[in-house]
Amino acid sequence: MTAELVRGQNHPLPQTRLEIRISAGNPIVAGATLGDERGTVHGAEWVAHPASPQLAGIEVPKQAAADHRLAVDLDAMPDHIHRVTVLLALPAGVGGPARFGVMAAPFVAVTGLDGTEIAGYTITDLDSESAVTALELYRRQGAWKVRAVGQGYAGGLAAMLHDQRLAEATDLAARINEAVVRGMARSVAQPPPRSEGDGRVRTSAAGVGADPAATTGVGADPAPVQPQTPQQPQGAPATGGPVNYEHPARRTAAPPTPAPTAPPAAPGQPAQPVAGDASGWTMDERLYNQVWGMFEDLARTTAAYRSAVDFAESRMEQELDRVLSDPRTRVGPAADSARADARAKHADLVEQARAALDRDLAQLTAEAEVVEPALPPAYARWDSPVWQAYQVPMEIPMALRVGDLHLPERTDLRIPMLVRLPLERGLWIDAGRSGGFDEGPADSGELRRLAADAAVAIAARLLAVYPAGEIAVHVIDPAGSAAGSFAPLVGSGALAEPPAAGAQGVSSVLAALTRRVDLVQMAVRSGATDALPPDLDTAEQLLIVHDFPHGFDDRAVTQLRYLADEGPAVGVHLMMVADREDARAYGPVLDPLWRSLLRLTPVADDHLADPWVGHAWTYEPSMVPRGSRVLDQVLGEAGRAAKALKAARARPSYGN
C-alpha cells in the first residue's frame, strides 16, 4: 500500500533498488547529494547533477525536464554514505518560472523497479523558493528509510548546497546551471502536452518476460519506460503491450470531422497504422501530434532497450565478481560453469530486450511509412509528390519541417523534426566543423556552401507555407560570398530587397529591423497598435545573416543580439549561417546569442537531444534533391502571389 507522506514523515523502504519519480509541470533540475552520518557533503564528488550524473548507487538525469526518474541502488552505496538527499531547483537564465510559488506543487514518488509506488510526497507551501530539498533516503540501524523534507531555499541551488555544509557550494551551483543551460540549448523544444488519455500504449523491454529490474538500474538511462501510476502526468505513455495504433482515446478532442480509424486487425496481430489518428481539430494538427507521438515512442522504447542491456551487463559483472572473489569457486569446473551461466543469462536478457525493441521499431516503421506520404507541404520532405500540386496557402500552418532525426538502433527510421510556427527561437546553421562532420565534406568552403544552401531551403519552406504577404525575408551577406546559394531567392523576387553587402548594407538592415522591434514593442505595451506608422510592414520578418561576424562592428553585434532576444515576440526572426570559431575574438560575450538559437547543421550530426530522455539524436537537414527544380517552382509560385498581392494593395480604392 502506498504511503502518502507529509513534511517530516518517514517510511521504511522494503527494497534497495528503487526509482524516484518527479513531476513538476515545468522544467526543473533534479540532483542528489550523498552525506555521512551527520549529513555532511564533503565535496563536489559527493553530488550527482546534470554535469556529473552518476555516483556509486545513484544516477540522475542529464538535463532539466518537467518529469524525471532517478535510479537508486542503495546496496551499491559505500559504507560511509548514510544519507541520500534529492534536490530540485529551477534552472536559472532560461526564461522559465523564477520561483516554485507560481507552479503546481511538485510531486515526488519512490517506486520499485516494476513501478509499484512505495511512498509519495506532494511538496506544498512553496512561495519564493527556487530550490527545494524534496526528500531523503537515510540509513538507520542497517535499514533504509525515506523521509519527506520539503525544505525550500529562496537563495536557490547555492543556498541549498551551502546548507549541506558543502564548501564549494557557489562554484558547484554555477557549474550545474551552466550544464543545464547548455543542455536546454541543444534540446528540441517539447510540444504542448497531449490531451487526457492520448497515450500511446507500447512495450518496454520488461514486456517480454525479462527480469523486471532490466528496465532500469544504476548506470542505465535515468528515464526508462515504466507502467503508468496514478501520480504520473496525464498522457504519459504506459507499457505492457504493443503499440496500439487504434488510439481510441485520441478522439477526445472531438474534431469537427472524424479522425481516420484503423481497419480491424487480424487476431493476435497489432492494428494497422493510420495517418492522422492522433487528436486534433484539423488533419494538420492530428498529423503534427502523431509525429510527436512517434518521436516520443522511439525515444522511450530505445531508453528501455538501453536500460535493459545495461542491467544485463551489470548483473553479469556482479555474478562474475562473486565467482572470482571466492577462492573455492575461482578455478575448476564449478567456476567455468558459473561463468557460462552468467554469460548465458546476459545473452538471454539482451536477446529479450532486442526482440522487444525490434517489435516496437517494426510498428513505428510501419506507422512512418503511412504518415510520411500524408504530410502536408509544411511537414513534407522536398522529394514528396505533395509539392507538385503546391498552391500558396491561405493560413499559417502549425509547424515547419527543418530536418529529420534518427537513433543508431534503427538509422532508417527517420522522424520529421517539426518546429512550431511562428518561430519562438531563432535558428543557427552551423558552418563550422564539429564531431558529427567526420564523414562529411573535408573542405571548409564546401561546408559553408552547404550551410548557406540549408538556410535557403528553410527560408524557401517558410515562404512557401505562409500566405502571400505574411512573411518577408531579408539577407545580410557582407562579402557577397553566398551569391550562388541565394540566387533562387533573388531570382524569384522572394526577397524584400537584394542581399545587403558591406558595412553600410549591414547597418541599414539591422537599423530598420531594430526600429521595427522598438515600435511594435511600444505599441503593444501602450495598447496602440493602430497607431503604427503606415510604412511599417506588419508581416513576419526573417533575417538571414551569412558569414557572421565578418562585416559586423560592435554596434552591429549589439543590434543582432537585441534582435535575437526581443525579435521573436514581435514577429522578427533570426537565422544565422556562421562558424562559432570565427567569433572567438568576441570572447564569451556572444555565448548567450549562440545558446538562444536552435543549432542545425548542413550535414548529419548527433547534437540534438529529445525533451523526454535526452538521447543524442542524429539530425539530418531537409535539403532539396540534387537536380530537382522544386525549389524554383515553389519560390516562383510564392513570388508571383506576393507580387499580385502587392499590386492589388497599390491600386487606389474608391469609396462610395
N, C-alpha and C positions, 0 to 999 in steps of 0.2 A: 504494500500500500504506500502511495506517495505521501511524503511528509511535506506539508506546506509551511515553510519556516517564516518566522517573523524576526526582526532585528534582535540579535543576541542569542537566538535559539540554536541548539546544536542537535545533531542526529548521527547515530552510528552508521558507518559505511560497511555494508555486508560483503563487499568485494574490493579489490585493489586496482583492477583495470577498469578505467572509467572514461566517460566523456563529460565535458562541461559545455553545455549549450547556452548560448546567449542570444537574445532577441532584443533589439533596441529601436527598430523603426527608422533610425538614421545611422549613417556610417560612424562607427566608433572604433577605437583601438583597443585590442584585448591583449593582455600580457599576464605574467605571473612572476612572483619573486619567491625564492627559497630562503627560509630563515632557520636559525639554530633554535635551541631550546627557549631562548628569550625573544625569538622573533627577529633577531638582528640579521640584516642582509649585509654581508661582509664585502661585497664588491659587485661591479657590473657583471662579472661572470656568474653571479647568482640570480640574474634577471633574464627571463625569457621574453623577448619582444620582437616586433616585426623585422628588425635588422639582425637579430640573432635568435631565431625562433625555437631552437632546440637546446634543451638541457637534459641531463640524465633524468629520465622518468616523466618528462613533460614536453609537449610541443604545442606552440601557439600559432595562430595564423600570421601570414607574412604581410597582410595589408589590412587597411580599415574596411569595414563592411557593416551592414545592418544586422547580419546574423553571423555568429561564429560557432565553431566547435573546437574545443581544446582536448587533446588526447593526453591522458594521465595514466601512468603505471607506477603506483605507489611502491610496489615491490622493488622497482629499479632505483628508488631514491637512495642516495648514500646514507649511511647510518647517522651522520651528523646533521642531516636535514630533518627537522621536526615540524615545519610549517610550510605550506604552500598557499600563498595568497594570490587570489585572482583580482587583477586590476582592470578597470575600464576607464578610458579617457576619450574626450572629444578631440579629434585631430585639429591642430591649430593651422590657421592660414590657408584653409581650403574652401572657405565660403559657407560652411555648414553652421549649425547652431553653436553658439558660444557657451551655452550652459544647459545642464540637464533639465532645468525647470521648465523649458519650453518644449520638451519632448515627452512622449509617452514614457511611463515608468519602465526601465529596463527589466527584463525577466531573465533569471539565471537558473538553470536546472542541472543537477548532477544525475547522470544516467549510467546504466550498464552498457556494455557493448552492443546489446541487442536492442537498445533504445528504451528499455524499461526505466521509467523515471524513479529515482530513489528519493530525491528531495528537490523542491523548487522554492524560489525566493524572488518575490517582486520587490524591487528597490524603490520605495516610495519616499515622499517628503524631501525630494531634492529640489533645490532652487538655483542659487548662483554657482553651484559647484560645476566644474568642468572635468573633474576626475573623481572616481569613487572606488574604494575598496569593496568589492562585491561580496566575497565570501572567502573563507579559508578552510583548508583541509589540514588537520593537525593530528600529531601522533600523541596518544595518551595511554600509558601502561601497555605498550606493544600493539595497540589497536588504533585505527584511524577513524576520525570523525569529521563532520563538516559543520561549520558554524556560519550563520548568516551575519554579515558585518554591516554593510551599507553605510560606511563612513565616507562622507563627501569632503572634497577639498576645493575651495574657491581658487586656490593658488595653482590648480592644475596638476599635471603629472609630476613636476619637480617637487611641489609641496608634499605630494603623496609619497614619493620615494624618500624624501628627506625625513618624513615621519617614521620610516622604517630604518632610520639611522644609517642610510647609505651616504657615504662621504661625498661621492661624485654625483649626487642626485641631479644637480642643474645641468651638468655636461651630458649625462646619460639621457635626460629628458629631451635635450636639444637633438641628440643623435637619433632618438626614436622618432621625433617629429619630422626630422629630415628624411628618414627612411619612409615614413608614411606618405609624405608629400611626393616623393619620387614614385612610390607605388601607385598612388592615385593618378599621377600624371600619365602613367602607362596603361591604366586600366580602362577598358571600354566602359562607357557610361551605362549604368544599369537602366533598363526600361522601367516605365511605371509598373507597379505591382499588378499581377493578374487578378481578375475578379475572383470572388469566392468560389471555390470548387473547380477552378480552372487548372488543377494539377494534372500532370501527365503521368499516369501510373506506369512505372517502369521497374526494371530489376536492378539489383546490385549484385556484387559478387557473392553475397551471402544467400542469394535466392536459389542456388543450385546445390545446396547441401554442404557447402563449405562450413568450416568452423565459424560460428558467429563472430568470434574475435577477428576473423580475417577481414572484416570490413573496416577495421581501423587499428590503430596501435601507435605507440611511440615510434617515431621515425617514419610514420606514414603521413599521407596528406591529412591536414587538420580538418578537412571538411568532407569526409566520405558520406555517401548517401545512407540514410538510416530510416527505419519505419517512422511514419508520422506519429507524433504525440499530440495530445490535446493542446499543449502550450506552444506548438510550432506555429509560425506565422501562417496566416491563411494563404492558400495557394502553393505552399511548399510541396515539392514533389514527394510522393510516397514511394514505397518499394513493395516488392513481394510478388511481382508478376511481370509479364512482358508489356512493352509499350502499348497502351490502349488507344488505338487511332480512332475509335468511335467517339471518344471525348464527349459523352453525353452532357457533362456539366458545363462544357464550354458555351452552351447556348443560353446561359443565364443572362447574357447582356440583352436578350430579346431584340435582335436587329430587325429592321423593317422587312427584310427579305430573309427567308430561312437560309441558314448556312448549309453547305453541302454535307451530306452524310455518307458514310462508307457503306458499301453493299454488305450484306450479311456474310460473315466469314464461315469457312468450312469448319466442321467440328474439329477441335484441337489445334486450329490454326489462328494466328492473330488476324484481326480485321485489316483490310486493305487501306492504306493511307489515302486521304482525300485532300486536295489543295483547298485551303480556306476553311478548315474545320475548327479553327480557334474562335474565341468570342470576338465580337466587334460589330459595329453598326454598318460598316461597308466591307466590301471584299478586300480593299486595300488594307483596312485595319485588321481584318482577320488574317490576311497573309503576313502582315507585319508581326502580329502576335505569334503566329505559327513559327515563323523563322526564329524569333527569340526563344520560343519553347524548344526548338531543335538545338539551338546553341546551348541552352541550359542543360538539356538532357545529355548532350555529348560531354559537357564539362563534368557532370556528376557521375555518369557511368564510367568515364575514364578515371575519375578520382577513386571510385570504388575498386576498380581493377588495380590501380597502382597501390592502393592501400592494402589490398589482399596479397599482392605479390610481396610487398614489404614485410607484412606479417609472416608470410610463409618463410622468407629468408631469415627473419629474426628468430622464429621458432626453431628452424633447423640449426642455426648457430648456437642457440641455448642448449639444444639436445646434444650437439657435438661437444660443447664445452663440458657438459656433465660427464660425458664418456671420458674425456681426456683428463678431467680433474680427479677422477677416482683411479688410483693405481691398480685396483683389482680389475678394472674394465678397460684399461688403457690399451692393452695389446691382447692378441689372441682372437679366437673365433667369436667370442661374445662381443668384443669391440667392433670387429668387422660387421657383425650382424646389426649392432646398434647404429653404426654409421649408415649402413644400407637402408635401415628402416627410416632414419631421419631424412635421408635424401629422397626416399620414395614418398614420404609424407609431403615433402616440399614439392616434388613434381606433381603430386595429385592435387594439392591446393592450387598451384599455379595453373594446372590444366583446367580445373573447375572455374577459376577466375577468368581465364581466357575464353572458355566456352560461353560464359555469361556475357562477356564483353562482345564477342563475335555475334551473339544473338541480338544484342541491343544495336550494334553497329549495322547489322543487316537491315533491321527495321528502320533505322534512321536513314540509311542509304535509300531504301525504297521510298521513304517519305520525300527525300530530297529530289529523287527522280520525278516525282509527281508535282512537287511545288515549283521547281525551277522553271518549267515551261509556262506556268500560270502566272508568273510575276509580271507586274506592270512595268513600263519603261523605267520608272524611278528606282525599281528594285532589280531590274534585269541586267544580265551581262550584255556587253556590247555586241556579242555574236548572236543574241536572241532574235528570233524572227519577229518579235513584237515591234522592233524598231522599223521594220519595213513598212508598217502601217502607221508610222508615227504622225500624230497631229498635235499641235500646240494645245496644251490642256487649259481648262477653264478654272481649275482650282489648284492650290499648292498641295502636294502630297504630304503624307505623314513623315516620310523619311527618304533618304537617299543612299544608294549603294556606293560605297567607296572602295570596295575590295572584297576579298574572301579570306576566311580563317580556317585553319585545319590543325590537327594534332598529329604527332608522329605515329600513333597507333593505327591511323587509317588516313593516309595522306590524300586519298582520292575523294574523301568525304568532305566537301567544302561547304561551309556555312556562309551565306552572304553577310557581310558586315554592313549593317544599316545604322546611319546616324540620323537623329531626329531633325526635322526642319521646323522653323528656321534654325540655323546653326547656333547653338548656345556656346560653342567653343571653336576657336579658330583652328586651322589646320597647318601643320608644318610638314612639307615634303622634304625629307632629309636627302640632300645631295651629296653627303659625305659617306665615307666608308665606315661600316661597323661590322660586328661579328657575323651578322647574317649575310654579308656580301661576299663571303669567301668563295662562293661558287658563281658569283655574278661577274659583271664586266670588270676587268682589271684596270682599265683606263679611266682616270678621274673625269676626263672630259666627257666620256660616254655616260658615266653616272649622272653628271649634271644635265646632259641632254635628256636622259630618261626621266629625271626628276621634273624637268620642265614639261615633258610630254604628259607625265602623270597629272601635273597641275592643270594642264589644258583639258585633259579628259574629264576631270572632276568639274571644272568650270563649265564645260560643254553640257554635262549632265544637269547642272543647276539651271543653265539657260533653257535646256530642253524641257524640264519638268515644272518650271514656273510659268504662270500665264504671261502673255505678252505684256511687256512694260512693267512687270512686277519685280524685276531684278536687273541691276546694271553692273557691269564688270569693268574694273579699271586695272591696268597693268603698269607696274614700275619695272623697267628693265634698263638700269642706268647706263650700261655699256652697249646695249643692243645685242648682247651675245646670244639671246634665245629667239632671234627673229624667225628662224625656221620653225621652231615649236609653236610660236604664237601666230603663225601665218593663217591657220584656219579661223582663229578668232577675228583677225584683222580682215581677211578676205570676205567673211560672211557679214561684216558690219555688226558683229555682236558686241564689239567694244563700245563703251560710251565715248571714248576718244582714242587716238593711236597710243601705243605704249609710250609712257613717259621716259625720256632719256636725259642723262646729265643731271648735274646738281639742281639746275633750275626746274627741270621737269619733276624731280623727286619732291622738291619743296612745294611746287604748285599743287600736286595731287594730295599730298599729306595735309596741306593747309586747308584745302577745300573740304576734305573728309572730316578733319578735326572741327572745322566750323559747323559742319552738319551735325556732328555729335553734340556739340555745345548747344546749338539752337534747339534741337529736338529735346535734349535733357531739360533745358529751361522751360520749354513749352509744356512738357509733361508735368513737371513739378508745379507749375503755376496753373495747370488746367486750361491752358490757352493754345491748344494745338491748332485751332482755326486761325491763329494769328501768325503762323509761319510765313516767311517770305514767299512770294509767288514763284520765284525762280528756284526754290528748294525742291529737289527731286525726292519725293517721299517713298520711292521704291526701295527695296532692299539693295544694299551696295556690297559688292565683293571686291576687295583689293588683293591683287596678286603681286607679291613683292619677290622679284627674282634676283638671285645672286647677292643677297644681303650678307655682309654690311657694305659692300663696295658701292661708293657713291653716297653714303649716308654720313652726315656730320652728327655731332652730339645732339643738336636740336631736332634733327630728323629722327634720331633714335628715340628720343623722349616722346615725340609725337606717335611713333609706331607703338611704343609700349602703352600709350594712352588709348590708342585705337583698339589694341588687343584687350585691354581691361574694360573699357567703357563702351566700346562699339557694339558688341552683340546685343545689348539690352535695347538699343535704339536702331537696330537694323543695319549696322555696318560690320562686315565680317572680314576676317583677315586670313589669307593663305600665303604662307611664306615658303619659298623654294631656296633653301640655304644649307650650307655646311656649318655646323656649330663650331668646328675648329677655326673657321675663318674669323669668328667673332671673339676669339680668345683674348684679343688685345683689350676688350672692354672689361675683362675680369668677371667677377660674379654678379656684376650689375644687371646682366641680361638673363641670369638664371631664372628669375620669375617669369620672364617672357617665354622662354622655352617650355617651362612647365605648364604654362597656361594654354598651350597649344597641343592638339592631338597629333602625335608624331606618326607619320605614314612614310613608307619607303617606296622607291621606284622599282625595287626587286624584292623577292621573297626574303623575309626577315622575321625572326621569332621574338619580337619585342613587346607584343601586346598581351595583356592579362584579362581574363574574364572577371566579372564582378562577384562571382559566387565562390569559386575555389582558388583562383589565382594561378591557373596553369599558364605557362608560356605558350602562346598561340603563334603559329607562323602566319604572318599577314602577306597576302599577295595582292598587288594593286589591280584595279579594274582597267585594263588597257585595251585600246582599240586593236583588233587583229591586224597584223601586217597586210597591207594591200587593200584593206576594206575602205569603202567610201562612205561608211555610215556616219562618220563624224561630219564630213562636209554636207551630207544630206540633212542631218538633223540641225546643224547650225544654220544652214541655208533656210530651212523652213522657219526656225525660230527668228532669224534675222528679218525675213520677209514679213512675219507677223508683227514684229516690233516696229518696222518702218511703216506698215499700214496703220498701226495704232497712232504713231507719231503724226502721220499725215492727217488722220481723222481729227486729232486734237488741235491741229494747226488751222483747220478750216474755221472760218467765222461762223458763229451761231446766231441765228436771228430769232428773237423772241416775239411774242405776239404784241 
